[in-house]
Structure formats: structure tokens, C-alpha cells
């Protein structure tokens, strides 16, 4: 008579596992840093706005007496973006799912696969050219449009999914130390992606033996 059936799984056989490791994509902090870097390079090689000082760490609300023209930025919003479309619509935002981007065979471990997953974000950034001269702030705003269009391919090569102009808001003014400043705020949507790798191996059929206890 069988009192108990014991299942034995041989420990020498590999079991299924998933090793998930995140790795950085090209996200907003890197994009902002590059914006100021490229603008510095541009103005260093042109005679336009020789007094402009570009600094990504400057506070959005602060304008110094030593400046005559400046650029500031701030994050307006950041939401989960659409995985399969570059059309921006708040009503059609996807859930924060890690969608499969590609699947590769691991060259170092036969039988193992590397699954790349991505999570997409839409960030609205406001860039605001400021000047003590209304004409200059206007001119810088239009110039920024051209520069962003020119560098669009560079940003995409570095990993940016999308850079798109949304709108230019009404001009604003601010009194700083008795001097009037004029601003021309511009909104852009930036689509970035985070990635993670999953190292997986299919569950192999386990050899199961039985031992009958009497």
C-alpha cells in the first residue's frame, strides 16, 4: 500500500530565472545639459548675443544684474508617454508598462535571451529667453527655434525619441533691481525612454523521480 508519494527534482538541472538590470537611457537631465552645451558652442562661433551667459544650473526665477540677456528653463509636466506613437495627447497616455523593445540571444551564454524593455516619458519643458531689450528676447526666441530644428538629428542620435515645439506663450515682463526684463516663454515636448534588460532562460523539463514509502 502507498502511504506517501515523494517527488524529487534533481538539483543539477537549471531552473527558470529572470535577472533584471536597469540601464540608463537618454533622459531629460542629459538633454538639458546638451542644450546648454550646444548653445554655448553655437554662440562661441557666432557674433550673435556676445554677452549671453548660458548656465543650466541657474534658477528659473533669478536674473542677475551682470546679465543683459539670459536663458532659463523649467519642467512644466512629466507623464508616461505612448509606446507606439509619437502623437502627444494627454487623453491617450499609456499605463507605465515596460514594453518589449527587442529580443536578442545572449552571445556569452547559449540558450539565454536578453529582452530589452522600454518605458516612455513625455516631458514638457519651458525655455524662456530673457533680455533687457524686448527686441533681443524676441530675436533669441526665434533663433532658438532654428537651433533646436538644426540640432534635432544630434539629439536623436544621442537617444532622444522626440523633440517637438508646442507653443510660445505671451511675452512676460519682470522688474529686477529697477530694470525691466522681457521674456518670451516657449514650450517643447521631449520624449525620452528608460530601458532595462532581462536575462532569461526557458524552464527546462525537470526530471522527476518518485519514491514510494510503504
C-alpha positions as CSV (number, residue, x, y, z in Angstrom):
1,X,0.0,0.0,0.0
2,X,1.3,3.5,-0.9
3,X,1.3,5.7,2.1
4,X,3.1,8.7,0.5
5,X,4.5,9.8,-2.9
6,X,7.6,11.9,-2.8
7,X,8.6,13.9,-5.9
8,X,12.3,14.5,-6.2
9,X,13.6,17.2,-8.6
10,X,17.3,16.8,-9.5
11,X,19.1,20.0,-8.3
12,X,21.7,19.8,-11.1
13,X,19.2,21.0,-13.7
14,X,18.8,24.8,-14.1
15,X,15.6,26.4,-13.1
16,X,13.8,29.3,-14.7
17,X,15.0,32.8,-13.6
18,X,14.9,36.4,-14.6
19,X,17.8,38.7,-13.9
20,X,16.6,42.3,-14.4
21,X,19.1,45.1,-14.6
22,X,18.2,48.7,-15.3
23,X,20.5,50.8,-17.6
24,X,20.2,54.4,-18.4
25,X,18.6,55.8,-21.5
26,X,18.9,59.4,-22.7
27,X,16.7,61.3,-20.3
28,X,15.8,64.9,-19.6
29,X,18.9,65.8,-17.4
30,X,21.2,64.7,-20.2
31,X,19.1,66.6,-22.7
32,X,19.1,69.8,-20.7
33,X,22.9,69.6,-20.3
34,X,23.4,69.1,-24.0
35,X,21.0,72.0,-24.9
36,X,23.2,74.5,-23.0
37,X,26.4,72.8,-24.2
38,X,25.3,73.1,-27.9
39,X,24.1,76.7,-27.4
40,X,27.4,77.7,-25.8
41,X,29.2,76.2,-28.8
42,X,26.9,77.9,-31.2
43,X,27.3,81.4,-29.7
44,X,31.0,81.0,-29.2
45,X,31.3,80.6,-33.0
46,X,28.9,83.4,-34.0
47,X,28.7,87.1,-33.3
48,X,25.2,86.9,-32.1
49,X,24.5,87.8,-28.5
50,X,28.1,88.1,-27.4
51,X,27.1,88.9,-23.8
52,X,24.9,85.9,-23.3
53,X,25.9,83.6,-20.4
54,X,24.3,80.1,-20.6
55,X,24.2,78.1,-17.4
56,X,21.8,75.1,-16.9
57,X,22.1,75.4,-13.1
58,X,20.8,79.0,-12.9
59,X,17.5,79.2,-11.0
60,X,14.5,79.9,-13.3
61,X,13.3,82.8,-11.3
62,X,16.7,84.5,-10.9
63,X,18.1,87.1,-13.2
64,X,21.4,88.8,-12.3
65,X,22.4,92.4,-12.8
66,X,25.6,91.3,-14.6
67,X,23.4,89.7,-17.4
68,X,21.9,91.6,-20.2
69,X,20.4,88.5,-21.9
70,X,19.8,85.1,-20.5
71,X,18.1,81.7,-21.0
72,X,16.2,79.9,-18.3
73,X,14.3,76.6,-18.3
74,X,11.8,74.7,-16.1
75,X,9.9,71.4,-16.2
76,X,6.2,72.0,-16.7
77,X,5.0,68.4,-16.6
78,X,6.2,64.8,-16.9
79,X,3.9,61.9,-17.8
80,X,4.0,58.4,-19.1
81,X,4.1,58.6,-22.9
82,X,2.8,56.4,-25.6
83,X,4.9,53.4,-26.5
84,X,3.8,53.0,-30.2
85,X,3.1,56.5,-31.4
86,X,4.8,59.9,-31.3
87,X,1.5,61.8,-31.2
88,X,1.1,63.8,-28.0
89,X,-2.3,63.6,-26.4
90,X,-3.0,63.6,-22.7
91,X,-6.2,61.6,-23.2
92,X,-4.3,58.8,-24.8
93,X,-1.4,58.3,-22.4
94,X,-0.4,54.7,-21.8
95,X,0.0,53.0,-18.5
96,X,3.5,52.7,-17.0
97,X,4.2,49.4,-18.7
98,X,7.7,48.2,-19.7
99,X,7.0,47.3,-23.4
100,X,9.3,44.8,-25.2
101,X,11.7,46.7,-27.4
102,X,13.8,43.9,-28.8
103,X,15.0,40.4,-28.0
104,X,18.5,39.0,-28.6
105,X,20.4,35.8,-28.0
106,X,23.0,36.2,-25.3
107,X,26.3,35.6,-27.1
108,X,28.1,34.7,-23.8
109,X,25.5,32.2,-22.5
110,X,24.0,29.9,-25.2
111,X,20.3,29.3,-24.6
112,X,19.8,32.5,-22.7
113,X,18.0,35.5,-24.2
114,X,18.3,39.2,-23.5
115,X,15.0,41.1,-23.6
116,X,15.2,44.8,-23.8
117,X,12.2,46.7,-22.5
118,X,11.5,50.4,-22.6
119,X,9.3,52.8,-20.7
120,X,8.4,56.1,-22.4
121,X,8.1,59.6,-20.8
122,X,6.7,62.8,-22.2
123,X,8.2,65.9,-20.5
124,X,7.1,69.4,-21.3
125,X,9.9,71.9,-20.8
126,X,9.7,75.7,-21.0
127,X,12.7,77.6,-22.3
128,X,12.5,81.3,-21.6
129,X,14.8,83.8,-23.3
130,X,15.2,86.9,-21.2
131,X,16.6,90.2,-22.2
132,X,16.6,93.9,-21.0
133,X,15.7,94.6,-24.6
134,X,12.4,93.5,-25.9
135,X,13.7,93.1,-29.5
136,X,16.6,90.9,-28.3
137,X,14.3,88.5,-26.3
138,X,12.1,88.2,-29.4
139,X,15.1,87.6,-31.7
140,X,16.6,84.9,-29.3
141,X,13.3,83.1,-29.1
142,X,13.1,82.7,-32.9
143,X,16.8,81.8,-33.1
144,X,16.2,79.0,-30.5
145,X,13.5,77.5,-32.8
146,X,16.0,77.3,-35.6
147,X,18.8,75.9,-33.4
148,X,16.5,73.2,-32.0
149,X,15.5,72.2,-35.5
150,X,19.1,72.1,-36.6
151,X,20.2,70.0,-33.6
152,X,17.2,67.7,-33.7
153,X,19.1,65.0,-35.5
154,X,22.0,65.3,-33.0
155,X,19.6,64.8,-30.0
156,X,18.1,61.8,-31.7
157,X,21.5,60.2,-32.4
158,X,22.2,60.5,-28.7
159,X,18.9,58.7,-27.8
160,X,16.1,61.3,-27.7
161,X,12.9,59.9,-29.1
162,X,11.3,63.2,-30.0
163,X,11.7,67.0,-29.6
164,X,8.7,69.0,-30.7
165,X,7.7,72.6,-30.4
166,X,4.3,73.0,-28.7
167,X,3.7,76.8,-28.4
168,X,5.1,80.1,-27.5
169,X,3.2,81.8,-24.7
170,X,2.5,85.6,-24.3
171,X,5.5,87.7,-23.6
172,X,6.1,88.5,-19.9
173,X,8.0,91.2,-18.0
174,X,9.8,91.3,-14.7
175,X,11.3,94.1,-12.8
176,X,14.8,93.2,-11.4
177,X,16.8,95.8,-9.5
178,X,14.9,98.7,-11.1
179,X,15.4,97.3,-14.6
180,X,12.7,95.8,-16.8
181,X,13.3,92.3,-18.2
182,X,11.4,90.9,-21.2
183,X,10.7,87.1,-21.5
184,X,9.4,85.0,-24.4
185,X,8.5,81.6,-22.9
186,X,8.5,78.7,-25.3
187,X,7.2,75.2,-24.6
188,X,8.6,72.0,-26.0
189,X,7.7,68.4,-25.5
190,X,10.6,66.0,-25.1
191,X,10.0,62.2,-25.4
192,X,12.6,60.1,-23.6
193,X,12.8,56.4,-22.7
194,X,14.2,54.3,-19.9
195,X,15.4,50.8,-20.7
196,X,16.0,47.7,-18.7
197,X,17.5,44.3,-19.7
198,X,16.0,40.9,-18.7
199,X,18.3,37.9,-18.9
200,X,16.0,34.8,-19.1
201,X,16.3,31.1,-19.8
202,X,13.3,28.9,-20.6
203,X,12.3,26.5,-18.0
204,X,13.8,23.1,-18.9
205,X,11.8,20.0,-18.4
206,X,12.7,18.7,-15.0
207,X,13.4,15.0,-14.4
208,X,11.2,13.9,-11.7
209,X,11.6,10.6,-9.8
210,X,9.3,9.1,-7.3
211,X,10.0,7.3,-4.1
212,X,7.3,5.2,-2.7
213,X,7.0,4.9,1.1
214,X,5.3,1.8,2.4
